[in-house]
């Protein structure tokens, strides 16, 4: 019970539009760490969260429309996976499914909050700054708790039993299918990310990094990030300075 309450509070912090939730809890890999810490398995939580994060690498919210809810997928997917003792592949499939359901919570959250600005306009007409601030802080956080926090608590408390019951009812070939889909989804996430990065002048760096990693077995991301930053700096430095040349021509 207490752990489920903490998961609910974590879901509230994750979606309450504060810097702490945005930078430290939003991404599935970070949400997985905090959920794992709650259940005494921080390493396992981060591993599960990282696998979920890869599936969402190409995730993008356009005009408020989400293909799947990143928040609930990472947080609740990890919470239920840790308690149910399922494989990482099954956790990824389940997390994506939870994200699709959680998308309705996102729509409800945005719809209810959209009513607040019209009320704030009335306070603004009266010059009531304090009323605007209170309306911004209190009702919106209450909405987050109702739409995000309470469902997260219920999912963390009752979800594992439901998942275990469903998996027990699924035949062996169905479980094998879940595992296969779970292995494919991270590849889909990487493919979506590469679609955004598919610029001919940058693909050579991606290919070079892959070759170096594959042949040397290097898996130190921090070292690779430094090397990539250095290569990027050299690449930009060697580019012709078009703006500077145009400015010189104008002066002449």
DRENFITOR-27856 format. One record per residue (C-alpha): x, y, z; residue in one letter. Coordinates in steps of 0.05 Angstrom, whole numbers, plus 5000, padded with zeros to 4 digits. Layout:
BEGIN
(pt (X; Y; Z); A)
...
//
This chain:
BEGIN
(pt (5000; 5000; 5000); X)
(pt (5054; 5050; 5020); X)
(pt (5095; 5036; 4958); X)
(pt (5033; 5046; 4914); X)
(pt (5021; 5113; 4948); X)
(pt (5093; 5134; 4933); X)
(pt (5083; 5114; 4860); X)
(pt (5020; 5157; 4858); X)
(pt (5058; 5217; 4887); X)
(pt (5114; 5204; 4837); X)
(pt (5063; 5206; 4780); X)
(pt (5036; 5272; 4807); X)
(pt (5106; 5302; 4810); X)
(pt (5121; 5275; 4740); X)
(pt (5062; 5311; 4708); X)
(pt (5055; 5374; 4751); X)
(pt (5096; 5417; 4703); X)
(pt (5151; 5431; 4753); X)
(pt (5226; 5430; 4736); X)
(pt (5237; 5370; 4782); X)
(pt (5187; 5327; 4746); X)
(pt (5208; 5350; 4677); X)
(pt (5283; 5337; 4684); X)
(pt (5286; 5281; 4736); X)
(pt (5223; 5239; 4727); X)
(pt (5194; 5250; 4658); X)
(pt (5236; 5202; 4617); X)
(pt (5223; 5128; 4627); X)
(pt (5295; 5113; 4645); X)
(pt (5291; 5164; 4703); X)
(pt (5221; 5144; 4722); X)
(pt (5245; 5071; 4723); X)
(pt (5301; 5089; 4771); X)
(pt (5255; 5124; 4821); X)
(pt (5202; 5069; 4817); X)
(pt (5257; 5016; 4826); X)
(pt (5282; 5055; 4886); X)
(pt (5212; 5053; 4916); X)
(pt (5210; 4977; 4908); X)
(pt (5282; 4967; 4930); X)
(pt (5307; 4950; 4860); X)
(pt (5336; 5014; 4830); X)
(pt (5382; 4978; 4781); X)
(pt (5327; 4933; 4754); X)
(pt (5280; 4993; 4750); X)
(pt (5330; 5033; 4709); X)
(pt (5343; 4973; 4663); X)
(pt (5268; 4965; 4650); X)
(pt (5259; 5041; 4642); X)
(pt (5317; 5044; 4593); X)
(pt (5286; 4989; 4550); X)
(pt (5220; 5027; 4550); X)
(pt (5257; 5092; 4534); X)
(pt (5288; 5062; 4471); X)
(pt (5219; 5044; 4445); X)
(pt (5199; 5117; 4454); X)
(pt (5261; 5149; 4423); X)
(pt (5221; 5177; 4365); X)
(pt (5163; 5199; 4409); X)
(pt (5138; 5268; 4392); X)
(pt (5077; 5308; 4414); X)
(pt (5049; 5349; 4357); X)
(pt (4995; 5400; 4374); X)
(pt (4980; 5364; 4440); X)
(pt (4966; 5298; 4405); X)
(pt (5007; 5239; 4431); X)
(pt (5014; 5171; 4397); X)
(pt (5024; 5141; 4466); X)
(pt (5032; 5171; 4535); X)
(pt (5106; 5173; 4553); X)
(pt (5093; 5189; 4627); X)
(pt (5049; 5130; 4645); X)
(pt (5086; 5082; 4600); X)
(pt (5152; 5092; 4635); X)
(pt (5128; 5100; 4707); X)
(pt (5071; 5049; 4710); X)
(pt (5103; 5002; 4661); X)
(pt (5164; 4996; 4706); X)
(pt (5122; 4992; 4770); X)
(pt (5079; 4935; 4745); X)
(pt (5137; 4899; 4712); X)
(pt (5179; 4898; 4776); X)
(pt (5122; 4871; 4817); X)
(pt (5101; 4819; 4766); X)
(pt (5171; 4793; 4753); X)
(pt (5161; 4792; 4678); X)
(pt (5216; 4795; 4625); X)
(pt (5242; 4861; 4597); X)
(pt (5210; 4846; 4529); X)
(pt (5142; 4835; 4561); X)
(pt (5152; 4898; 4602); X)
(pt (5163; 4939; 4539); X)
(pt (5100; 4912; 4506); X)
(pt (5059; 4924; 4569); X)
(pt (5088; 4994; 4577); X)
(pt (5068; 5014; 4506); X)
(pt (4998; 4987; 4519); X)
(pt (4994; 5026; 4584); X)
(pt (5016; 5088; 4546); X)
(pt (4959; 5080; 4497); X)
(pt (4909; 5076; 4554); X)
(pt (4944; 5133; 4590); X)
(pt (4935; 5177; 4529); X)
(pt (4862; 5184; 4550); X)
(pt (4885; 5211; 4617); X)
(pt (4928; 5262; 4579); X)
(pt (4868; 5285; 4538); X)
(pt (4825; 5291; 4600); X)
(pt (4881; 5329; 4636); X)
(pt (4888; 5379; 4579); X)
(pt (4812; 5386; 4570); X)
(pt (4799; 5403; 4643); X)
(pt (4857; 5451; 4648); X)
(pt (4834; 5487; 4585); X)
(pt (4776; 5515; 4625); X)
(pt (4821; 5551; 4675); X)
(pt (4847; 5607; 4629); X)
(pt (4776; 5635; 4617); X)
(pt (4767; 5640; 4692); X)
(pt (4834; 5673; 4699); X)
(pt (4813; 5725; 4647); X)
(pt (4757; 5747; 4694); X)
(pt (4807; 5755; 4751); X)
(pt (4852; 5794; 4704); X)
(pt (4795; 5842; 4686); X)
(pt (4787; 5857; 4761); X)
(pt (4862; 5863; 4770); X)
(pt (4863; 5806; 4820); X)
(pt (4935; 5782; 4813); X)
(pt (4931; 5738; 4875); X)
(pt (4869; 5703; 4848); X)
(pt (4905; 5688; 4782); X)
(pt (4965; 5659; 4819); X)
(pt (4921; 5615; 4864); X)
(pt (4880; 5591; 4806); X)
(pt (4944; 5573; 4769); X)
(pt (4974; 5535; 4827); X)
(pt (4918; 5499; 4864); X)
(pt (4863; 5474; 4816); X)
(pt (4913; 5452; 4763); X)
(pt (4952; 5410; 4814); X)
(pt (4887; 5380; 4839); X)
(pt (4871; 5360; 4768); X)
(pt (4939; 5327; 4762); X)
(pt (4928; 5288; 4826); X)
(pt (4859; 5264; 4804); X)
(pt (4877; 5247; 4732); X)
(pt (4948; 5222; 4743); X)
(pt (4964; 5208; 4816); X)
(pt (4902; 5168; 4836); X)
(pt (4902; 5123; 4773); X)
(pt (4977; 5111; 4783); X)
(pt (4964; 5089; 4855); X)
(pt (4908; 5042; 4833); X)
(pt (4951; 5013; 4776); X)
(pt (5010; 5002; 4822); X)
(pt (4967; 4970; 4876); X)
(pt (4921; 4926; 4834); X)
(pt (4959; 4922; 4768); X)
(pt (5008; 4865; 4784); X)
(pt (4952; 4817; 4803); X)
(pt (4915; 4833; 4739); X)
(pt (4978; 4825; 4696); X)
(pt (4996; 4759; 4729); X)
(pt (4926; 4734; 4717); X)
(pt (4927; 4754; 4644); X)
(pt (4996; 4722; 4633); X)
(pt (4972; 4658; 4666); X)
(pt (4914; 4655; 4618); X)
(pt (4956; 4668; 4555); X)
(pt (4983; 4605; 4520); X)
(pt (5057; 4594; 4509); X)
(pt (5054; 4618; 4437); X)
(pt (5023; 4683; 4460); X)
(pt (5079; 4695; 4510); X)
(pt (5130; 4681; 4455); X)
(pt (5094; 4733; 4412); X)
(pt (5099; 4784; 4468); X)
(pt (5173; 4771; 4474); X)
(pt (5183; 4779; 4399); X)
(pt (5144; 4844; 4396); X)
(pt (5182; 4869; 4457); X)
(pt (5247; 4858; 4419); X)
(pt (5222; 4894; 4357); X)
(pt (5194; 4956; 4391); X)
(pt (5262; 4984; 4412); X)
(pt (5284; 4977; 4339); X)
(pt (5222; 5016; 4318); X)
(pt (5241; 5071; 4367); X)
(pt (5312; 5075; 4339); X)
(pt (5284; 5076; 4268); X)
(pt (5238; 5133; 4285); X)
(pt (5296; 5172; 4315); X)
(pt (5339; 5159; 4254); X)
(pt (5282; 5185; 4210); X)
(pt (5289; 5253; 4245); X)
(pt (5365; 5250; 4239); X)
(pt (5367; 5225; 4167); X)
(pt (5410; 5280; 4137); X)
(pt (5462; 5258; 4087); X)
(pt (5516; 5301; 4116); X)
(pt (5506; 5270; 4186); X)
(pt (5497; 5197; 4168); X)
(pt (5572; 5188; 4160); X)
(pt (5582; 5204; 4234); X)
(pt (5529; 5155; 4254); X)
(pt (5560; 5101; 4211); X)
(pt (5630; 5116; 4238); X)
(pt (5605; 5113; 4310); X)
(pt (5570; 5047; 4298); X)
(pt (5633; 5016; 4266); X)
(pt (5678; 5040; 4323); X)
(pt (5629; 5013; 4376); X)
(pt (5619; 4946; 4340); X)
(pt (5693; 4931; 4328); X)
(pt (5722; 4958; 4393); X)
(pt (5665; 4936; 4439); X)
(pt (5664; 5005; 4470); X)
(pt (5601; 5016; 4511); X)
(pt (5622; 5077; 4551); X)
(pt (5569; 5128; 4531); X)
(pt (5603; 5186; 4567); X)
(pt (5668; 5175; 4529); X)
(pt (5629; 5167; 4464); X)
(pt (5592; 5232; 4478); X)
(pt (5657; 5270; 4487); X)
(pt (5685; 5241; 4422); X)
(pt (5620; 5258; 4385); X)
(pt (5621; 5329; 4413); X)
(pt (5693; 5338; 4390); X)
(pt (5678; 5312; 4321); X)
(pt (5617; 5357; 4317); X)
(pt (5658; 5418; 4336); X)
(pt (5710; 5403; 4283); X)
(pt (5656; 5391; 4231); X)
(pt (5622; 5458; 4246); X)
(pt (5689; 5494; 4248); X)
(pt (5706; 5470; 4178); X)
(pt (5640; 5494; 4149); X)
(pt (5645; 5556; 4104); X)
(pt (5624; 5618; 4141); X)
(pt (5569; 5641; 4094); X)
(pt (5542; 5696; 4139); X)
(pt (5612; 5726; 4150); X)
(pt (5627; 5725; 4076); X)
(pt (5560; 5759; 4060); X)
(pt (5574; 5813; 4112); X)
(pt (5643; 5826; 4082); X)
(pt (5612; 5834; 4013); X)
(pt (5562; 5884; 4040); X)
(pt (5617; 5925; 4070); X)
(pt (5655; 5926; 4004); X)
//
